[in-house]
């Protein structure tokens, strides 16, 4: 079968290395012929030096598994001032997508998130294709409440996508329940599938020997290492991450904060918070290197704000932490995280920020349990493996074809 996979950004987007590329690689082996349509702004490489490395890595990973097509999205001052970038992407995406559909005899368009799915449905009006709406989160809930026009527009788009797509994918059972309750008129039960954000078993492994060597090489042998993976965006409560580390440091002077992030501002934010430069390290690495840094930690943290977008999400870092042997300290009601953590006893759940000090003691104790790292790995493999997710995507394709 021929599938066009449309993403709303560059192939250098770090998320694709866990939530796109592994699935394409696995399903290509089963006979799926992929075309990829991305939106590339090469000016971005100037602001994020790591982006070019990720771009080259993605091209290398996808070679032999997919044909890559792109729309250039560099914009001039007029387009930027009028906020027409999205309109331009929509128009050019439809034109390019139609050519790919015709040339490669595409049967299914897989839209990853809202804009690609909207492009997919508009292409469908001119071709005989089926559309998979891969809903990665509540876009309408991601904007400041003052942007009422944008929020209203996004709600209309979400309704259109839910109503007209042939198949819908969501990232958690919590998300599925939310949509059932919010939109009972669309009878979503007939076309909705839960496929969690997963980790790549090829990229993320656990070895005690590797862990000890990495800690030794980075002078972390006698440290309690708290790990944060991700950007400094407010909905991931990076402010609380820093406050938590400060408490940990008060509890044990040998505490260390290890950050894996492509966010160019994150080191400055940490320093401005008052944390000494000797007490943390920031690593901006390519996807294939992330595991070798996470594995040095004792536990990872997952915090989110209290908006509905957080209650239905599926943090990618959960699978990557667990696969690297890290138990997690996390807030409650973050998608299906509570259920996985509780079932396998691989973390500590915090219901209120006032509990941080007590929960920190619990997670440090849990991290010292002899079998905790193997439990974490087992939880990741049984619940969050990209092999499981890839098979579910394949099943969706077969179902609607």
Residue pairs with C-beta under 8 A, 6 or more apart in sequence:
1 31
1 32
1 33
1 107
1 108
1 397
1 398
1 401
2 32
2 33
2 35
2 104
2 105
2 106
2 107
2 108
3 32
3 33
3 34
3 35
3 106
3 107
3 108
3 109
3 110
3 397
4 34
4 35
4 36
4 37
4 97
4 100
4 101
4 104
4 106
4 108
4 109
4 110
4 120
4 129
5 20
5 24
5 34
5 35
5 36
5 37
5 66
5 110
5 112
6 36
6 37
6 93
6 97
6 109
6 110
6 111
6 112
6 116
6 117
6 119
6 120
7 13
7 16
7 20
7 36
7 37
7 38
7 39
7 112
7 113
7 116
8 39
8 89
8 112
8 113
8 114
8 115
8 116
9 38
9 39
10 38
10 39
10 40
10 41
10 44
10 51
10 55
11 36
11 38
11 40
11 55
11 58
11 59
11 62
11 68
11 70
12 44
12 51
12 52
12 54
12 55
12 58
13 54
14 54
14 262
14 287
15 316
16 58
17 54
17 57
17 58
17 61
17 200
17 203
17 287
18 197
18 198
18 199
18 200
18 203
18 287
18 316
18 319
18 320
18 386
19 112
19 197
19 198
19 316
20 112
21 58
21 61
21 62
21 200
22 198
22 200
22 202
22 203
22 386
22 389
22 390
23 386
23 389
23 390
23 393
24 32
24 34
24 36
24 62
24 65
24 66
25 61
25 62
25 65
26 386
26 387
26 390
26 391
26 394
27 34
27 390
27 393
27 394
27 397
28 34
28 64
28 65
28 66
30 394
32 394
32 397
33 104
34 65
34 66
34 67
35 66
35 67
35 68
35 69
35 100
35 104
35 106
36 62
36 66
36 67
36 68
36 69
37 69
37 70
37 71
37 93
37 96
37 97
37 100
37 116
38 68
38 69
38 70
38 71
39 70
39 71
39 73
39 89
39 93
40 70
40 71
40 72
40 73
41 72
41 73
41 74
41 75
42 72
42 74
43 74
44 51
45 51
45 52
45 55
47 264
48 262
48 264
50 262
50 284
50 285
50 286
51 262
53 286
54 262
54 286
54 287
57 286
57 287
57 288
59 68
62 68
67 104
69 96
69 100
71 89
71 92
71 93
71 96
73 85
73 88
73 89
73 92
75 84
75 85
75 88
79 85
79 88
86 115
89 115
90 115
90 118
90 119
90 122
93 115
93 116
93 119
94 119
94 122
94 123
97 109
97 119
97 120
97 123
98 123
98 126
98 127
100 106
101 109
101 123
101 127
101 129
102 127
106 127
106 129
107 129
107 130
107 401
108 129
108 130
108 131
108 132
108 397
108 400
108 401
109 120
109 123
109 124
109 129
109 130
109 131
109 132
110 120
110 132
110 134
110 393
110 397
111 117
111 118
111 119
111 120
111 121
111 131
111 132
111 133
111 134
112 134
112 136
113 134
113 135
113 136
113 137
113 139
114 135
114 139
114 154
114 157
114 158
114 161
117 131
117 133
117 134
117 135
117 161
117 165
118 157
118 160
118 161
120 129
120 131
120 132
120 133
120 165
121 131
121 160
121 161
121 164
121 165
123 129
124 130
124 131
130 166
130 167
130 400
130 401
131 164
131 165
131 166
131 167
132 165
132 166
132 167
132 168
132 169
132 396
132 397
132 400
133 161
133 162
133 165
133 167
133 168
133 169
134 169
135 161
135 168
135 169
135 170
135 171
135 175
136 171
137 171
137 309
137 312
137 313
138 158
138 308
138 309
138 312
139 154
139 157
139 158
140 151
140 154
140 155
140 158
141 307
141 308
141 309
142 235
142 309
143 150
143 151
143 154
145 151
159 183
161 168
162 168
162 179
162 183
162 186
162 188
163 186
165 191
166 191
166 400
167 191
167 192
167 193
167 396
167 399
167 400
168 179
168 188
168 191
168 192
168 193
169 192
169 193
169 194
169 195
169 393
169 396
170 176
170 179
170 192
170 193
170 194
170 195
170 312
171 194
171 195
171 196
171 197
171 312
171 313
171 314
171 335
172 194
172 196
172 312
172 313
172 314
172 335
172 336
173 194
173 336
174 311
174 312
174 333
174 335
174 336
175 194
175 312
175 313
175 314
175 335
176 188
176 192
176 194
178 308
178 311
178 312
179 188
179 192
180 188
180 189
193 392
193 395
193 396
195 389
195 392
195 393
195 396
196 314
196 319
196 336
196 383
196 384
196 389
197 314
197 315
197 316
197 318
197 319
197 384
198 319
198 384
198 385
198 386
198 388
198 389
199 316
199 319
199 320
199 322
199 323
199 380
199 384
199 385
199 386
200 386
201 323
201 381
201 385
201 386
201 387
203 287
203 288
203 290
203 291
204 290
204 291
204 294
204 319
204 320
204 323
204 324
204 380
205 291
205 323
206 295
206 323
206 324
206 325
206 373
206 374
206 376
206 377
207 295
208 373
210 292
210 295
211 295
211 296
211 325
212 221
214 220
214 292
214 293
214 295
214 296
215 221
215 223
215 225
215 296
218 281
218 296
220 256
220 258
220 296
222 254
223 254
223 255
223 256
224 248
224 252
224 254
224 255
224 256
224 298
224 364
224 367
225 255
225 256
225 257
225 258
225 296
225 297
225 298
226 244
226 245
226 248
226 255
226 256
226 257
226 258
226 297
226 298
226 299
226 300
226 301
227 258
227 259
227 260
227 294
227 296
227 297
227 298
227 299
227 300
227 301
227 321
227 326
228 238
228 241
228 257
228 258
228 259
228 260
228 261
228 300
228 301
229 259
229 260
229 261
229 290
229 294
229 300
229 317
229 320
229 321
230 236
230 260
230 261
230 263
230 317
231 238
231 261
231 262
231 263
231 266
232 238
232 261
232 263
232 265
232 266
232 269
234 305
235 304
235 305
235 307
235 309
235 310
236 303
236 304
237 303
237 304
237 305
237 331
238 266
238 269
240 303
240 353
241 301
241 303
242 269
242 270
242 273
242 275
243 356
244 301
244 303
244 329
244 356
244 360
245 255
245 257
245 275
245 280
246 273
246 274
246 275
247 356
247 357
247 360
248 255
248 360
248 364
249 255
249 275
249 279
251 357
251 360
251 361
251 364
252 364
255 279
256 279
256 280
256 281
257 270
257 275
257 279
257 280
257 281
258 280
258 281
258 283
258 293
258 296
258 297
259 266
259 267
259 270
259 280
259 281
259 282
259 283
260 282
260 283
260 285
260 290
260 293
260 294
261 282
261 283
261 284
262 284
264 284
266 282
267 282
270 280
270 282
271 277
283 289
283 293
285 293
290 320
291 320
291 323
291 324
294 300
294 320
294 321
294 324
294 326
295 324
295 325
297 321
297 324
297 326
298 326
298 364
298 367
299 326
299 327
299 328
299 329
299 347
299 363
299 364
299 366
299 367
300 317
300 321
300 326
300 327
300 328
300 329
301 328
301 329
301 330
302 315
302 317
302 318
302 321
302 328
302 329
302 330
302 331
302 334
302 337
303 330
303 331
304 310
304 313
304 315
304 331
304 334
310 333
310 334
310 335
311 333
311 334
311 335
312 335
313 334
313 335
314 335
314 336
314 337
315 334
315 335
315 337
318 328
318 330
318 337
318 340
318 384
319 380
319 383
319 384
319 385
321 327
321 328
321 376
322 328
322 346
322 376
322 377
322 379
322 380
322 384
323 376
323 377
323 380
323 381
323 384
324 376
325 372
325 373
325 374
325 376
325 377
326 373
326 376
327 346
327 347
327 348
327 363
327 366
327 367
327 372
327 376
328 337
328 341
328 346
328 347
328 348
328 363
329 347
329 348
329 350
329 359
329 360
329 363
330 337
330 341
330 347
330 348
330 349
330 350
331 349
331 350
331 351
332 338
332 349
332 350
332 351
338 349
340 346
340 379
340 383
340 384
341 347
341 348
341 349
342 349
343 379
344 375
344 376
344 378
344 379
344 383
345 375
346 372
346 375
346 376
346 379
347 363
347 366
348 359
348 362
348 363
348 366
350 356
350 359
366 372
